[in-house]
Amino acid sequence: MFTLAGSAQTSAVSPDGSRLAVCADPLEVQMIEVASGKKLWARNYPPETGGYAPPTFAAFSPDGKSLLLEFRDVPMAPFPR
């Protein structure tokens, strides 16, 4: 089980079905292992430091190595690492 600081805006499942990316507002991204529910990693980017609008769409690359996020003000940008 995982929790979010804000409200979920969008999510994406990896091509192999093993991971779930959940994006919340304010900008928080968590990568969850589907089988166990374990949080693999999380990143927080407060609006005052990141300047991002809430994400509106998330997608994995076909090989599952990259996560792309679309924001209201920036179309399909690679998520910062």
C-alpha positions as a Markdown table, in Angstrom:
| # | Residue | x | y | z |
|---|---|---|---|---|
| 1 | Met | 0.0 | 0.0 | 0.0 |
| 2 | Phe | 1.2 | 3.5 | -0.8 |
| 3 | Thr | 0.1 | 7.0 | 0.1 |
| 4 | Leu | 0.2 | 10.3 | -1.8 |
| 5 | Ala | 0.7 | 13.7 | -0.3 |
| 6 | Gly | -1.9 | 15.2 | -2.8 |
| 7 | Ser | -4.5 | 13.9 | -5.1 |
| 8 | Ala | -3.7 | 11.4 | -7.9 |
| 9 | Gln | -3.8 | 13.1 | -11.3 |
| 10 | Thr | -2.7 | 10.3 | -13.7 |
| 11 | Ser | -0.9 | 7.0 | -13.7 |
| 12 | Ala | 0.8 | 4.5 | -16.0 |
| 13 | Val | 1.6 | 0.8 | -16.0 |
| 14 | Ser | 5.0 | -0.4 | -17.3 |
| 15 | Pro | 4.9 | -2.5 | -20.6 |
| 16 | Asp | 5.7 | -5.7 | -18.6 |
| 17 | Gly | 3.0 | -4.9 | -16.0 |
| 18 | Ser | 5.5 | -4.9 | -13.1 |
| 19 | Arg | 5.5 | -1.2 | -12.2 |
| 20 | Leu | 2.9 | 1.5 | -11.6 |
| 21 | Ala | 3.8 | 5.2 | -11.8 |
| 22 | Val | 1.4 | 7.4 | -10.0 |
| 23 | Cys | 1.5 | 11.2 | -10.4 |
| 24 | Ala | -0.1 | 13.6 | -7.9 |
| 25 | Asp | -0.8 | 17.3 | -7.4 |
| 26 | Pro | 1.3 | 18.9 | -6.1 |
| 27 | Leu | 3.9 | 17.3 | -8.3 |
| 28 | Glu | 4.9 | 14.0 | -6.8 |
| 29 | Val | 5.7 | 10.9 | -8.7 |
| 30 | Gln | 5.9 | 7.4 | -7.1 |
| 31 | Met | 7.0 | 4.2 | -8.7 |
| 32 | Ile | 5.3 | 1.2 | -7.2 |
| 33 | Glu | 6.1 | -2.5 | -7.7 |
| 34 | Val | 2.7 | -4.0 | -8.6 |
| 35 | Ala | 3.3 | -7.5 | -7.2 |
| 36 | Ser | 4.2 | -6.4 | -3.7 |
| 37 | Gly | 2.8 | -2.8 | -3.5 |
| 38 | Lys | 6.3 | -1.7 | -2.5 |
| 39 | Lys | 7.4 | 1.9 | -3.3 |
| 40 | Leu | 10.5 | 1.7 | -5.5 |
| 41 | Trp | 11.1 | 5.4 | -5.5 |
| 42 | Ala | 9.4 | 8.8 | -5.1 |
| 43 | Arg | 10.2 | 12.3 | -6.3 |
| 44 | Asn | 8.6 | 15.5 | -5.1 |
| 45 | Tyr | 8.9 | 18.8 | -6.9 |
| 46 | Pro | 7.0 | 21.6 | -5.1 |
| 47 | Pro | 5.5 | 24.1 | -7.5 |
| 48 | Glu | 7.5 | 27.0 | -5.9 |
| 49 | Thr | 10.8 | 25.2 | -6.9 |
| 50 | Gly | 9.9 | 23.3 | -10.0 |
| 51 | Gly | 7.4 | 25.6 | -11.7 |
| 52 | Tyr | 5.4 | 22.7 | -13.1 |
| 53 | Ala | 1.7 | 22.5 | -13.5 |
| 54 | Pro | 0.1 | 19.2 | -12.4 |
| 55 | Pro | 0.8 | 16.3 | -14.7 |
| 56 | Thr | -2.1 | 15.4 | -17.1 |
| 57 | Phe | -0.8 | 12.2 | -18.7 |
| 58 | Ala | 2.0 | 9.6 | -18.0 |
| 59 | Ala | 3.4 | 6.9 | -20.2 |
| 60 | Phe | 6.3 | 4.5 | -20.2 |
| 61 | Ser | 8.5 | 4.1 | -23.2 |
| 62 | Pro | 8.1 | 0.8 | -25.1 |
| 63 | Asp | 11.2 | -0.7 | -23.4 |
| 64 | Gly | 9.9 | 0.5 | -19.9 |
| 65 | Lys | 13.1 | 2.3 | -19.1 |
| 66 | Ser | 11.8 | 5.9 | -19.3 |
| 67 | Leu | 8.7 | 7.6 | -17.9 |
| 68 | Leu | 7.2 | 10.5 | -19.9 |
| 69 | Leu | 4.9 | 13.1 | -18.3 |
| 70 | Glu | 2.7 | 15.6 | -19.9 |
| 71 | Phe | 1.9 | 18.8 | -18.1 |
| 72 | Arg | -0.7 | 21.4 | -18.8 |
| 73 | Asp | 2.0 | 23.9 | -19.8 |
| 74 | Val | 4.6 | 21.5 | -21.3 |
| 75 | Pro | 3.7 | 18.7 | -23.8 |
| 76 | Met | 5.3 | 15.3 | -23.2 |
| 77 | Ala | 8.6 | 16.0 | -21.5 |
| 78 | Pro | 11.0 | 13.4 | -20.0 |
| 79 | Phe | 10.6 | 13.4 | -16.2 |
| 80 | Pro | 13.7 | 14.8 | -14.5 |
| 81 | Arg | 15.8 | 12.3 | -12.7 |
